[in-house]
Amino acid sequence: MTKVAPPGLAGEYMTVHTFLTGVRGIIAPFAAFYMAAQFGIAPTAVCMAGLIVLASLVLLRERKR
């Protein structure tokens, strides 16, 4: 995360990153269990894998900058 932060703002970026990681850690299990109950394990896994690929593509775009 600090590699994409503008010079001098790495601390602020890490603060936001840490906060959002905590929020994700609280919400994600509930969302995953709900999705698994509603749609099944396989569609939930495919959806989550797609989100991982999407996040990776966003980071690749940032790396090129």
PDBQT receptor file of N, H, CA, C and O in Angstrom, charges set to zero:
ATOM      1  N   MET A   1       0.824  -1.196   0.000  1.00  0.00    +0.000 N 
ATOM      2  CA  MET A   1       0.000   0.000   0.000  1.00  0.00    +0.000 C 
ATOM      3  C   MET A   1       0.861   1.249   0.000  1.00  0.00    +0.000 C 
ATOM      4  O   MET A   1       0.509   2.246  -0.631  1.00  0.00    +0.000 OA
ATOM      5  N   THR A   2       1.967   1.206   0.691  1.00  0.00    +0.000 N 
ATOM      6  H   THR A   2       2.253   0.396   1.203  1.00  0.00    +0.000 HD
ATOM      7  CA  THR A   2       2.784   2.413   0.783  1.00  0.00    +0.000 C 
ATOM      8  C   THR A   2       3.467   2.741  -0.536  1.00  0.00    +0.000 C 
ATOM      9  O   THR A   2       3.930   3.866  -0.722  1.00  0.00    +0.000 OA
ATOM     10  N   LYS A   3       3.538   1.787  -1.453  1.00  0.00    +0.000 N 
ATOM     11  H   LYS A   3       3.162   0.873  -1.302  1.00  0.00    +0.000 HD
ATOM     12  CA  LYS A   3       4.172   2.054  -2.746  1.00  0.00    +0.000 C 
ATOM     13  C   LYS A   3       3.281   2.891  -3.652  1.00  0.00    +0.000 C 
ATOM     14  O   LYS A   3       3.788   3.561  -4.552  1.00  0.00    +0.000 OA
ATOM     15  N   VAL A   4       1.966   2.874  -3.441  1.00  0.00    +0.000 N 
ATOM     16  H   VAL A   4       1.554   2.330  -2.710  1.00  0.00    +0.000 HD
ATOM     17  CA  VAL A   4       1.064   3.675  -4.267  1.00  0.00    +0.000 C 
ATOM     18  C   VAL A   4       0.718   5.000  -3.602  1.00  0.00    +0.000 C 
ATOM     19  O   VAL A   4       0.077   5.848  -4.223  1.00  0.00    +0.000 OA
ATOM     20  N   ALA A   5       1.123   5.190  -2.373  1.00  0.00    +0.000 N 
ATOM     21  H   ALA A   5       1.644   4.501  -1.869  1.00  0.00    +0.000 HD
ATOM     22  CA  ALA A   5       0.835   6.440  -1.655  1.00  0.00    +0.000 C 
ATOM     23  C   ALA A   5       1.783   7.535  -2.146  1.00  0.00    +0.000 C 
ATOM     24  O   ALA A   5       2.959   7.276  -2.397  1.00  0.00    +0.000 OA
ATOM     25  N   PRO A   6       1.265   8.760  -2.280  1.00  0.00    +0.000 N 
ATOM     26  CA  PRO A   6       2.144   9.873  -2.626  1.00  0.00    +0.000 C 
ATOM     27  C   PRO A   6       3.214  10.056  -1.539  1.00  0.00    +0.000 C 
ATOM     28  O   PRO A   6       2.981   9.718  -0.378  1.00  0.00    +0.000 OA
ATOM     29  N   PRO A   7       4.363  10.583  -1.907  1.00  0.00    +0.000 N 
ATOM     30  CA  PRO A   7       5.428  10.784  -0.915  1.00  0.00    +0.000 C 
ATOM     31  C   PRO A   7       4.929  11.595   0.290  1.00  0.00    +0.000 C 
ATOM     32  O   PRO A   7       4.279  12.630   0.139  1.00  0.00    +0.000 OA
ATOM     33  N   GLY A   8       5.247  11.101   1.468  1.00  0.00    +0.000 N 
ATOM     34  H   GLY A   8       5.774  10.261   1.590  1.00  0.00    +0.000 HD
ATOM     35  CA  GLY A   8       4.859  11.794   2.692  1.00  0.00    +0.000 C 
ATOM     36  C   GLY A   8       3.489  11.435   3.224  1.00  0.00    +0.000 C 
ATOM     37  O   GLY A   8       3.136  11.852   4.327  1.00  0.00    +0.000 OA
ATOM     38  N   LEU A   9       2.699  10.666   2.470  1.00  0.00    +0.000 N 
ATOM     39  H   LEU A   9       2.986  10.327   1.574  1.00  0.00    +0.000 HD
ATOM     40  CA  LEU A   9       1.346  10.324   2.920  1.00  0.00    +0.000 C 
ATOM     41  C   LEU A   9       1.174   8.845   3.238  1.00  0.00    +0.000 C 
ATOM     42  O   LEU A   9       0.046   8.371   3.369  1.00  0.00    +0.000 OA
ATOM     43  N   ALA A  10       2.263   8.116   3.363  1.00  0.00    +0.000 N 
ATOM     44  H   ALA A  10       3.180   8.501   3.256  1.00  0.00    +0.000 HD
ATOM     45  CA  ALA A  10       2.176   6.674   3.612  1.00  0.00    +0.000 C 
ATOM     46  C   ALA A  10       1.465   6.378   4.931  1.00  0.00    +0.000 C 
ATOM     47  O   ALA A  10       0.692   5.424   5.010  1.00  0.00    +0.000 OA
ATOM     48  N   GLY A  11       1.710   7.165   5.948  1.00  0.00    +0.000 N 
ATOM     49  H   GLY A  11       2.338   7.941   5.884  1.00  0.00    +0.000 HD
ATOM     50  CA  GLY A  11       1.064   6.947   7.243  1.00  0.00    +0.000 C 
ATOM     51  C   GLY A  11      -0.446   7.073   7.163  1.00  0.00    +0.000 C 
ATOM     52  O   GLY A  11      -1.172   6.263   7.740  1.00  0.00    +0.000 OA
ATOM     53  N   GLU A  12      -0.921   8.082   6.453  1.00  0.00    +0.000 N 
ATOM     54  H   GLU A  12      -0.331   8.740   5.985  1.00  0.00    +0.000 HD
ATOM     55  CA  GLU A  12      -2.364   8.281   6.301  1.00  0.00    +0.000 C 
ATOM     56  C   GLU A  12      -2.984   7.137   5.513  1.00  0.00    +0.000 C 
ATOM     57  O   GLU A  12      -4.061   6.648   5.853  1.00  0.00    +0.000 OA
ATOM     58  N   TYR A  13      -2.297   6.715   4.458  1.00  0.00    +0.000 N 
ATOM     59  H   TYR A  13      -1.422   7.113   4.181  1.00  0.00    +0.000 HD
ATOM     60  CA  TYR A  13      -2.794   5.598   3.664  1.00  0.00    +0.000 C 
ATOM     61  C   TYR A  13      -2.871   4.329   4.504  1.00  0.00    +0.000 C 
ATOM     62  O   TYR A  13      -3.842   3.580   4.402  1.00  0.00    +0.000 OA
ATOM     63  N   MET A  14      -1.871   4.082   5.323  1.00  0.00    +0.000 N 
ATOM     64  H   MET A  14      -1.082   4.690   5.405  1.00  0.00    +0.000 HD
ATOM     65  CA  MET A  14      -1.862   2.880   6.146  1.00  0.00    +0.000 C 
ATOM     66  C   MET A  14      -2.954   2.925   7.210  1.00  0.00    +0.000 C 
ATOM     67  O   MET A  14      -3.511   1.888   7.572  1.00  0.00    +0.000 OA
ATOM     68  N   THR A  15      -3.261   4.119   7.712  1.00  0.00    +0.000 N 
ATOM     69  H   THR A  15      -2.808   4.960   7.418  1.00  0.00    +0.000 HD
ATOM     70  CA  THR A  15      -4.353   4.258   8.680  1.00  0.00    +0.000 C 
ATOM     71  C   THR A  15      -5.677   3.852   8.057  1.00  0.00    +0.000 C 
ATOM     72  O   THR A  15      -6.444   3.093   8.649  1.00  0.00    +0.000 OA
ATOM     73  N   VAL A  16      -5.938   4.355   6.871  1.00  0.00    +0.000 N 
ATOM     74  H   VAL A  16      -5.315   4.972   6.390  1.00  0.00    +0.000 HD
ATOM     75  CA  VAL A  16      -7.188   4.020   6.173  1.00  0.00    +0.000 C 
ATOM     76  C   VAL A  16      -7.199   2.533   5.813  1.00  0.00    +0.000 C 
ATOM     77  O   VAL A  16      -8.222   1.864   5.961  1.00  0.00    +0.000 OA
ATOM     78  N   HIS A  17      -6.071   2.023   5.343  1.00  0.00    +0.000 N 
ATOM     79  H   HIS A  17      -5.240   2.566   5.223  1.00  0.00    +0.000 HD
ATOM     80  CA  HIS A  17      -5.977   0.613   4.971  1.00  0.00    +0.000 C 
ATOM     81  C   HIS A  17      -6.266  -0.294   6.171  1.00  0.00    +0.000 C 
ATOM     82  O   HIS A  17      -7.008  -1.268   6.051  1.00  0.00    +0.000 OA
ATOM     83  N   THR A  18      -5.687   0.025   7.307  1.00  0.00    +0.000 N 
ATOM     84  H   THR A  18      -5.084   0.817   7.405  1.00  0.00    +0.000 HD
ATOM     85  CA  THR A  18      -5.901  -0.786   8.509  1.00  0.00    +0.000 C 
ATOM     86  C   THR A  18      -7.358  -0.742   8.948  1.00  0.00    +0.000 C 
ATOM     87  O   THR A  18      -7.927  -1.772   9.312  1.00  0.00    +0.000 OA
ATOM     88  N   PHE A  19      -7.966   0.437   8.919  1.00  0.00    +0.000 N 
ATOM     89  H   PHE A  19      -7.504   1.273   8.624  1.00  0.00    +0.000 HD
ATOM     90  CA  PHE A  19      -9.376   0.571   9.293  1.00  0.00    +0.000 C 
ATOM     91  C   PHE A  19     -10.269  -0.247   8.364  1.00  0.00    +0.000 C 
ATOM     92  O   PHE A  19     -11.131  -0.993   8.828  1.00  0.00    +0.000 OA
ATOM     93  N   LEU A  20     -10.065  -0.110   7.057  1.00  0.00    +0.000 N 
ATOM     94  H   LEU A  20      -9.364   0.496   6.680  1.00  0.00    +0.000 HD
ATOM     95  CA  LEU A  20     -10.919  -0.821   6.105  1.00  0.00    +0.000 C 
ATOM     96  C   LEU A  20     -10.692  -2.335   6.151  1.00  0.00    +0.000 C 
ATOM     97  O   LEU A  20     -11.617  -3.103   5.888  1.00  0.00    +0.000 OA
ATOM     98  N   THR A  21      -9.490  -2.765   6.476  1.00  0.00    +0.000 N 
ATOM     99  H   THR A  21      -8.739  -2.141   6.690  1.00  0.00    +0.000 HD
ATOM    100  CA  THR A  21      -9.240  -4.196   6.659  1.00  0.00    +0.000 C 
ATOM    101  C   THR A  21     -10.057  -4.724   7.836  1.00  0.00    +0.000 C 
ATOM    102  O   THR A  21     -10.612  -5.820   7.762  1.00  0.00    +0.000 OA
ATOM    103  N   GLY A  22     -10.134  -3.956   8.913  1.00  0.00    +0.000 N 
ATOM    104  H   GLY A  22      -9.683  -3.065   8.972  1.00  0.00    +0.000 HD
ATOM    105  CA  GLY A  22     -10.947  -4.349  10.058  1.00  0.00    +0.000 C 
ATOM    106  C   GLY A  22     -12.425  -4.401   9.723  1.00  0.00    +0.000 C 
ATOM    107  O   GLY A  22     -13.127  -5.325  10.134  1.00  0.00    +0.000 OA
ATOM    108  N   VAL A  23     -12.899  -3.418   8.983  1.00  0.00    +0.000 N 
ATOM    109  H   VAL A  23     -12.329  -2.667   8.649  1.00  0.00    +0.000 HD
ATOM    110  CA  VAL A  23     -14.306  -3.407   8.570  1.00  0.00    +0.000 C 
ATOM    111  C   VAL A  23     -14.601  -4.627   7.700  1.00  0.00    +0.000 C 
ATOM    112  O   VAL A  23     -15.615  -5.300   7.884  1.00  0.00    +0.000 OA
ATOM    113  N   ARG A  24     -13.710  -4.905   6.756  1.00  0.00    +0.000 N 
ATOM    114  H   ARG A  24     -12.886  -4.358   6.606  1.00  0.00    +0.000 HD
ATOM    115  CA  ARG A  24     -13.884  -6.067   5.884  1.00  0.00    +0.000 C 
ATOM    116  C   ARG A  24     -13.866  -7.360   6.703  1.00  0.00    +0.000 C 
ATOM    117  O   ARG A  24     -14.635  -8.281   6.427  1.00  0.00    +0.000 OA
ATOM    118  N   GLY A  25     -13.002  -7.429   7.696  1.00  0.00    +0.000 N 
ATOM    119  H   GLY A  25     -12.377  -6.681   7.921  1.00  0.00    +0.000 HD
ATOM    120  CA  GLY A  25     -12.910  -8.623   8.526  1.00  0.00    +0.000 C 
ATOM    121  C   GLY A  25     -14.156  -8.874   9.354  1.00  0.00    +0.000 C 
ATOM    122  O   GLY A  25     -14.446 -10.014   9.716  1.00  0.00    +0.000 OA
ATOM    123  N   ILE A  26     -14.887  -7.824   9.654  1.00  0.00    +0.000 N 
ATOM    124  H   ILE A  26     -14.652  -6.897   9.361  1.00  0.00    +0.000 HD
ATOM    125  CA  ILE A  26     -16.132  -7.971  10.414  1.00  0.00    +0.000 C 
ATOM    126  C   ILE A  26     -17.295  -8.328   9.498  1.00  0.00    +0.000 C 
ATOM    127  O   ILE A  26     -18.112  -9.182   9.841  1.00  0.00    +0.000 OA
ATOM    128  N   ILE A  27     -17.380  -7.687   8.343  1.00  0.00    +0.000 N 
ATOM    129  H   ILE A  27     -16.716  -6.992   8.064  1.00  0.00    +0.000 HD
ATOM    130  CA  ILE A  27     -18.527  -7.858   7.450  1.00  0.00    +0.000 C 
ATOM    131  C   ILE A  27     -18.417  -9.106   6.579  1.00  0.00    +0.000 C 
ATOM    132  O   ILE A  27     -19.422  -9.778   6.346  1.00  0.00    +0.000 OA
ATOM    133  N   ALA A  28     -17.226  -9.428   6.096  1.00  0.00    +0.000 N 
ATOM    134  H   ALA A  28     -16.410  -8.882   6.285  1.00  0.00    +0.000 HD
ATOM    135  CA  ALA A  28     -17.054 -10.498   5.105  1.00  0.00    +0.000 C 
ATOM    136  C   ALA A  28     -17.597 -11.859   5.536  1.00  0.00    +0.000 C 
ATOM    137  O   ALA A  28     -18.270 -12.505   4.732  1.00  0.00    +0.000 OA
ATOM    138  N   PRO A  29     -17.345 -12.327   6.751  1.00  0.00    +0.000 N 
ATOM    139  CA  PRO A  29     -17.878 -13.651   7.113  1.00  0.00    +0.000 C 
ATOM    140  C   PRO A  29     -19.410 -13.705   7.089  1.00  0.00    +0.000 C 
ATOM    141  O   PRO A  29     -19.992 -14.697   6.649  1.00  0.00    +0.000 OA
ATOM    142  N   PHE A  30     -20.043 -12.664   7.553  1.00  0.00    +0.000 N 
ATOM    143  H   PHE A  30     -19.570 -11.859   7.911  1.00  0.00    +0.000 HD
ATOM    144  CA  PHE A  30     -21.509 -12.637   7.536  1.00  0.00    +0.000 C 
ATOM    145  C   PHE A  30     -22.037 -12.625   6.113  1.00  0.00    +0.000 C 
ATOM    146  O   PHE A  30     -22.997 -13.328   5.799  1.00  0.00    +0.000 OA
ATOM    147  N   ALA A  31     -21.414 -11.828   5.246  1.00  0.00    +0.000 N 
ATOM    148  H   ALA A  31     -20.634 -11.257   5.500  1.00  0.00    +0.000 HD
ATOM    149  CA  ALA A  31     -21.831 -11.770   3.850  1.00  0.00    +0.000 C 
ATOM    150  C   ALA A  31     -21.605 -13.106   3.154  1.00  0.00    +0.000 C 
ATOM    151  O   ALA A  31     -22.446 -13.550   2.373  1.00  0.00    +0.000 OA
ATOM    152  N   ALA A  32     -20.475 -13.746   3.434  1.00  0.00    +0.000 N 
ATOM    153  H   ALA A  32     -19.792 -13.385   4.068  1.00  0.00    +0.000 HD
ATOM    154  CA  ALA A  32     -20.170 -15.027   2.787  1.00  0.00    +0.000 C 
ATOM    155  C   ALA A  32     -21.140 -16.119   3.237  1.00  0.00    +0.000 C 
ATOM    156  O   ALA A  32     -21.615 -16.896   2.409  1.00  0.00    +0.000 OA
ATOM    157  N   PHE A  33     -21.440 -16.189   4.529  1.00  0.00    +0.000 N 
ATOM    158  H   PHE A  33     -21.054 -15.558   5.201  1.00  0.00    +0.000 HD
ATOM    159  CA  PHE A  33     -22.386 -17.201   4.990  1.00  0.00    +0.000 C 
ATOM    160  C   PHE A  33     -23.778 -16.948   4.424  1.00  0.00    +0.000 C 
ATOM    161  O   PHE A  33     -24.481 -17.895   4.070  1.00  0.00    +0.000 OA
ATOM    162  N   TYR A  34     -24.179 -15.700   4.334  1.00  0.00    +0.000 N 
ATOM    163  H   TYR A  34     -23.608 -14.931   4.621  1.00  0.00    +0.000 HD
ATOM    164  CA  TYR A  34     -25.485 -15.372   3.749  1.00  0.00    +0.000 C 
ATOM    165  C   TYR A  34     -25.530 -15.797   2.287  1.00  0.00    +0.000 C 
ATOM    166  O   TYR A  34     -26.487 -16.435   1.847  1.00  0.00    +0.000 OA
ATOM    167  N   MET A  35     -24.481 -15.437   1.530  1.00  0.00    +0.000 N 
ATOM    168  H   MET A  35     -23.703 -14.919   1.887  1.00  0.00    +0.000 HD
ATOM    169  CA  MET A  35     -24.447 -15.798   0.111  1.00  0.00    +0.000 C 
ATOM    170  C   MET A  35     -24.423 -17.309  -0.067  1.00  0.00    +0.000 C 
ATOM    171  O   MET A  35     -25.101 -17.836  -0.950  1.00  0.00    +0.000 OA
ATOM    172  N   ALA A  36     -23.654 -18.014   0.756  1.00  0.00    +0.000 N 
ATOM    173  H   ALA A  36     -23.103 -17.587   1.473  1.00  0.00    +0.000 HD
ATOM    174  CA  ALA A  36     -23.588 -19.474   0.651  1.00  0.00    +0.000 C 
ATOM    175  C   ALA A  36     -24.937 -20.109   0.942  1.00  0.00    +0.000 C 
ATOM    176  O   ALA A  36     -25.314 -21.090   0.301  1.00  0.00    +0.000 OA
ATOM    177  N   ALA A  37     -25.661 -19.561   1.896  1.00  0.00    +0.000 N 
ATOM    178  H   ALA A  37     -25.354 -18.765   2.417  1.00  0.00    +0.000 HD
ATOM    179  CA  ALA A  37     -26.987 -20.093   2.228  1.00  0.00    +0.000 C 
ATOM    180  C   ALA A  37     -27.992 -19.812   1.112  1.00  0.00    +0.000 C 
ATOM    181  O   ALA A  37     -28.850 -20.647   0.826  1.00  0.00    +0.000 OA
ATOM    182  N   GLN A  38     -27.889 -18.643   0.484  1.00  0.00    +0.000 N 
ATOM    183  H   GLN A  38     -27.192 -17.965   0.717  1.00  0.00    +0.000 HD
ATOM    184  CA  GLN A  38     -28.844 -18.257  -0.554  1.00  0.00    +0.000 C 
ATOM    185  C   GLN A  38     -28.547 -18.883  -1.915  1.00  0.00    +0.000 C 
ATOM    186  O   GLN A  38     -29.463 -19.318  -2.613  1.00  0.00    +0.000 OA
ATOM    187  N   PHE A  39     -27.258 -18.930  -2.294  1.00  0.00    +0.000 N 
ATOM    188  H   PHE A  39     -26.514 -18.576  -1.727  1.00  0.00    +0.000 HD
ATOM    189  CA  PHE A  39     -26.894 -19.318  -3.651  1.00  0.00    +0.000 C 
ATOM    190  C   PHE A  39     -26.095 -20.607  -3.742  1.00  0.00    +0.000 C 
ATOM    191  O   PHE A  39     -25.976 -21.177  -4.827  1.00  0.00    +0.000 OA
ATOM    192  N   GLY A  40     -25.547 -21.080  -2.636  1.00  0.00    +0.000 N 
ATOM    193  H   GLY A  40     -25.644 -20.618  -1.755  1.00  0.00    +0.000 HD
ATOM    194  CA  GLY A  40     -24.723 -22.283  -2.643  1.00  0.00    +0.000 C 
ATOM    195  C   GLY A  40     -23.249 -21.927  -2.565  1.00  0.00    +0.000 C 
ATOM    196  O   GLY A  40     -22.860 -20.773  -2.743  1.00  0.00    +0.000 OA
ATOM    197  N   ILE A  41     -22.443 -22.936  -2.297  1.00  0.00    +0.000 N 
ATOM    198  H   ILE A  41     -22.760 -23.873  -2.152  1.00  0.00    +0.000 HD
ATOM    199  CA  ILE A  41     -21.007 -22.721  -2.114  1.00  0.00    +0.000 C 
ATOM    200  C   ILE A  41     -20.313 -22.368  -3.424  1.00  0.00    +0.000 C 
ATOM    201  O   ILE A  41     -19.510 -21.436  -3.466  1.00  0.00    +0.000 OA
ATOM    202  N   ALA A  42     -20.614 -23.101  -4.491  1.00  0.00    +0.000 N 
ATOM    203  H   ALA A  42     -21.267 -23.858  -4.456  1.00  0.00    +0.000 HD
ATOM    204  CA  ALA A  42     -19.906 -22.885  -5.763  1.00  0.00    +0.000 C 
ATOM    205  C   ALA A  42     -20.114 -21.477  -6.325  1.00  0.00    +0.000 C 
ATOM    206  O   ALA A  42     -19.128 -20.820  -6.658  1.00  0.00    +0.000 OA
ATOM    207  N   PRO A  43     -21.345 -20.987  -6.444  1.00  0.00    +0.000 N 
ATOM    208  CA  PRO A  43     -21.506 -19.617  -6.954  1.00  0.00    +0.000 C 
ATOM    209  C   PRO A  43     -20.865 -18.570  -6.037  1.00  0.00    +0.000 C 
ATOM    210  O   PRO A  43     -20.333 -17.566  -6.510  1.00  0.00    +0.000 OA
ATOM    211  N   THR A  44     -20.920 -18.810  -4.735  1.00  0.00    +0.000 N 
ATOM    212  H   THR A  44     -21.353 -19.625  -4.351  1.00  0.00    +0.000 HD
ATOM    213  CA  THR A  44     -20.281 -17.885  -3.799  1.00  0.00    +0.000 C 
ATOM    214  C   THR A  44     -18.776 -17.867  -4.016  1.00  0.00    +0.000 C 
ATOM    215  O   THR A  44     -18.164 -16.800  -4.032  1.00  0.00    +0.000 OA
ATOM    216  N   ALA A  45     -18.177 -19.037  -4.182  1.00  0.00    +0.000 N 
ATOM    217  H   ALA A  45     -18.675 -19.905  -4.168  1.00  0.00    +0.000 HD
ATOM    218  CA  ALA A  45     -16.735 -19.125  -4.412  1.00  0.00    +0.000 C 
ATOM    219  C   ALA A  45     -16.345 -18.449  -5.718  1.00  0.00    +0.000 C 
ATOM    220  O   ALA A  45     -15.332 -17.752  -5.767  1.00  0.00    +0.000 OA
ATOM    221  N   VAL A  46     -17.123 -18.639  -6.773  1.00  0.00    +0.000 N 
ATOM    222  H   VAL A  46     -17.947 -19.205  -6.733  1.00  0.00    +0.000 HD
ATOM    223  CA  VAL A  46     -16.836 -18.001  -8.061  1.00  0.00    +0.000 C 
ATOM    224  C   VAL A  46     -16.934 -16.478  -7.931  1.00  0.00    +0.000 C 
ATOM    225  O   VAL A  46     -16.095 -15.752  -8.465  1.00  0.00    +0.000 OA
ATOM    226  N   CYS A  47     -17.940 -16.005  -7.234  1.00  0.00    +0.000 N 
ATOM    227  H   CYS A  47     -18.622 -16.595  -6.800  1.00  0.00    +0.000 HD
ATOM    228  CA  CYS A  47     -18.098 -14.563  -7.020  1.00  0.00    +0.000 C 
ATOM    229  C   CYS A  47     -16.912 -13.996  -6.256  1.00  0.00    +0.000 C 
ATOM    230  O   CYS A  47     -16.374 -12.954  -6.628  1.00  0.00    +0.000 OA
ATOM    231  N   MET A  48     -16.506 -14.669  -5.199  1.00  0.00    +0.000 N 
ATOM    232  H   MET A  48     -16.943 -15.516  -4.896  1.00  0.00    +0.000 HD
ATOM    233  CA  MET A  48     -15.379 -14.185  -4.398  1.00  0.00    +0.000 C 
ATOM    234  C   MET A  48     -14.079 -14.224  -5.194  1.00  0.00    +0.000 C 
ATOM    235  O   MET A  48     -13.257 -13.316  -5.084  1.00  0.00    +0.000 OA
ATOM    236  N   ALA A  49     -13.892 -15.264  -5.990  1.00  0.00    +0.000 N 
ATOM    237  H   ALA A  49     -14.560 -16.003  -6.080  1.00  0.00    +0.000 HD
ATOM    238  CA  ALA A  49     -12.697 -15.332  -6.839  1.00  0.00    +0.000 C 
ATOM    239  C   ALA A  49     -12.700 -14.183  -7.848  1.00  0.00    +0.000 C 
ATOM    240  O   ALA A  49     -11.654 -13.597  -8.130  1.00  0.00    +0.000 OA
ATOM    241  N   GLY A  50     -13.863 -13.866  -8.383  1.00  0.00    +0.000 N 
ATOM    242  H   GLY A  50     -14.712 -14.342  -8.154  1.00  0.00    +0.000 HD
ATOM    243  CA  GLY A  50     -13.970 -12.739  -9.302  1.00  0.00    +0.000 C 
ATOM    244  C   GLY A  50     -13.612 -11.416  -8.636  1.00  0.00    +0.000 C 
ATOM    245  O   GLY A  50     -12.968 -10.563  -9.247  1.00  0.00    +0.000 OA
ATOM    246  N   LEU A  51     -14.027 -11.249  -7.396  1.00  0.00    +0.000 N 
ATOM    247  H   LEU A  51     -14.551 -11.942  -6.900  1.00  0.00    +0.000 HD
ATOM    248  CA  LEU A  51     -13.680 -10.025  -6.671  1.00  0.00    +0.000 C 
ATOM    249  C   LEU A  51     -12.182  -9.936  -6.410  1.00  0.00    +0.000 C 
ATOM    250  O   LEU A  51     -11.609  -8.847  -6.449  1.00  0.00    +0.000 OA
ATOM    251  N   ILE A  52     -11.546 -11.071  -6.145  1.00  0.00    +0.000 N 
ATOM    252  H   ILE A  52     -12.012 -11.956  -6.113  1.00  0.00    +0.000 HD
ATOM    253  CA  ILE A  52     -10.101 -11.086  -5.940  1.00  0.00    +0.000 C 
ATOM    254  C   ILE A  52      -9.385 -10.690  -7.232  1.00  0.00    +0.000 C 
ATOM    255  O   ILE A  52      -8.439  -9.901  -7.207  1.00  0.00    +0.000 OA
ATOM    256  N   VAL A  53      -9.844 -11.244  -8.365  1.00  0.00    +0.000 N 
ATOM    257  H   VAL A  53     -10.612 -11.885  -8.384  1.00  0.00    +0.000 HD
ATOM    258  CA  VAL A  53      -9.244 -10.889  -9.661  1.00  0.00    +0.000 C 
ATOM    259  C   VAL A  53      -9.447  -9.411  -9.949  1.00  0.00    +0.000 C 
ATOM    260  O   VAL A  53      -8.521  -8.739 -10.402  1.00  0.00    +0.000 OA
ATOM    261  N   LEU A  54     -10.641  -8.897  -9.693  1.00  0.00    +0.000 N 
ATOM    262  H   LEU A  54     -11.393  -9.444  -9.324  1.00  0.00    +0.000 HD
ATOM    263  CA  LEU A  54     -10.917  -7.479  -9.918  1.00  0.00    +0.000 C 
ATOM    264  C   LEU A  54      -9.998  -6.598  -9.078  1.00  0.00    +0.000 C 
ATOM    265  O   LEU A  54      -9.450  -5.617  -9.582  1.00  0.00    +0.000 OA
ATOM    266  N   ALA A  55      -9.827  -6.937  -7.811  1.00  0.00    +0.000 N 
ATOM    267  H   ALA A  55     -10.273  -7.733  -7.402  1.00  0.00    +0.000 HD
ATOM    268  CA  ALA A  55      -8.939  -6.159  -6.943  1.00  0.00    +0.000 C 
ATOM    269  C   ALA A  55      -7.495  -6.223  -7.430  1.00  0.00    +0.000 C 
ATOM    270  O   ALA A  55      -6.763  -5.236  -7.351  1.00  0.00    +0.000 OA
ATOM    271  N   SER A  56      -7.092  -7.379  -7.930  1.00  0.00    +0.000 N 
ATOM    272  H   SER A  56      -7.687  -8.180  -7.994  1.00  0.00    +0.000 HD
ATOM    273  CA  SER A  56      -5.732  -7.521  -8.456  1.00  0.00    +0.000 C 
ATOM    274  C   SER A  56      -5.537  -6.660  -9.696  1.00  0.00    +0.000 C 
ATOM    275  O   SER A  56      -4.478  -6.058  -9.871  1.00  0.00    +0.000 OA
ATOM    276  N   LEU A  57      -6.539  -6.597 -10.552  1.00  0.00    +0.000 N 
ATOM    277  H   LEU A  57      -7.400  -7.086 -10.409  1.00  0.00    +0.000 HD
ATOM    278  CA  LEU A  57      -6.445  -5.762 -11.749  1.00  0.00    +0.000 C 
ATOM    279  C   LEU A  57      -6.343  -4.278 -11.391  1.00  0.00    +0.000 C 
ATOM    280  O   LEU A  57      -5.611  -3.526 -12.034  1.00  0.00    +0.000 OA
ATOM    281  N   VAL A  58      -7.073  -3.869 -10.371  1.00  0.00    +0.000 N 
ATOM    282  H   VAL A  58      -7.668  -4.479  -9.848  1.00  0.00    +0.000 HD
ATOM    283  CA  VAL A  58      -6.986  -2.475  -9.920  1.00  0.00    +0.000 C 
ATOM    284  C   VAL A  58      -5.570  -2.174  -9.434  1.00  0.00    +0.000 C 
ATOM    285  O   VAL A  58      -5.016  -1.120  -9.747  1.00  0.00    +0.000 OA
ATOM    286  N   LEU A  59      -4.990  -3.092  -8.673  1.00  0.00    +0.000 N 
ATOM    287  H   LEU A  59      -5.441  -3.947  -8.419  1.00  0.00    +0.000 HD
ATOM    288  CA  LEU A  59      -3.632  -2.884  -8.189  1.00  0.00    +0.000 C 
ATOM    289  C   LEU A  59      -2.616  -2.901  -9.322  1.00  0.00    +0.000 C 
ATOM    290  O   LEU A  59      -1.638  -2.156  -9.276  1.00  0.00    +0.000 OA
ATOM    291  N   LEU A  60      -2.826  -3.734 -10.336  1.00  0.00    +0.000 N 
ATOM    292  H   LEU A  60      -3.621  -4.340 -10.373  1.00  0.00    +0.000 HD
ATOM    293  CA  LEU A  60      -1.925  -3.741 -11.486  1.00  0.00    +0.000 C 
ATOM    294  C   LEU A  60      -1.952  -2.402 -12.214  1.00  0.00    +0.000 C 
ATOM    295  O   LEU A  60      -0.917  -1.899 -12.652  1.00  0.00    +0.000 OA
ATOM    296  N   ARG A  61      -3.143  -1.836 -12.338  1.00  0.00    +0.000 N 
ATOM    297  H   ARG A  61      -3.983  -2.245 -11.982  1.00  0.00    +0.000 HD
ATOM    298  CA  ARG A  61      -3.267  -0.520 -12.976  1.00  0.00    +0.000 C 
ATOM    299  C   ARG A  61      -2.520   0.536 -12.187  1.00  0.00    +0.000 C 
ATOM    300  O   ARG A  61      -1.877   1.409 -12.771  1.00  0.00    +0.000 OA
ATOM    301  N   GLU A  62      -2.595   0.469 -10.872  1.00  0.00    +0.000 N 
ATOM    302  H   GLU A  62      -3.117  -0.240 -10.397  1.00  0.00    +0.000 HD
ATOM    303  CA  GLU A  62      -1.883   1.419 -10.028  1.00  0.00    +0.000 C 
ATOM    304  C   GLU A  62      -0.373   1.230 -10.137  1.00  0.00    +0.000 C 
ATOM    305  O   GLU A  62       0.391   2.194 -10.077  1.00  0.00    +0.000 OA
ATOM    306  N   ARG A  63       0.040  -0.005 -10.296  1.00  0.00    +0.000 N 
ATOM    307  H   ARG A  63      -0.580  -0.788 -10.345  1.00  0.00    +0.000 HD
ATOM    308  CA  ARG A  63       1.483  -0.274 -10.396  1.00  0.00    +0.000 C 
ATOM    309  C   ARG A  63       2.087   0.344 -11.651  1.00  0.00    +0.000 C 
ATOM    310  O   ARG A  63       3.237   0.782 -11.645  1.00  0.00    +0.000 OA
ATOM    311  N   LYS A  64       1.297   0.377 -12.735  1.00  0.00    +0.000 N 
ATOM    312  H   LYS A  64       0.363   0.022 -12.739  1.00  0.00    +0.000 HD
ATOM    313  CA  LYS A  64       1.799   0.942 -13.984  1.00  0.00    +0.000 C 
ATOM    314  C   LYS A  64       2.009   2.446 -13.889  1.00  0.00    +0.000 C 
ATOM    315  O   LYS A  64       2.809   3.013 -14.634  1.00  0.00    +0.000 OA
ATOM    316  N   ARG A  65       1.293   3.093 -12.974  1.00  0.00    +0.000 N 
ATOM    317  H   ARG A  65       0.643   2.633 -12.369  1.00  0.00    +0.000 HD
ATOM    318  CA  ARG A  65       1.464   4.546 -12.806  1.00  0.00    +0.000 C 
ATOM    319  C   ARG A  65       2.751   4.807 -12.175  1.00  0.00    +0.000 C 
ATOM    320  O   ARG A  65       3.100   5.964 -11.940  1.00  0.00    +0.000 OA
TER     321      ARG A  65
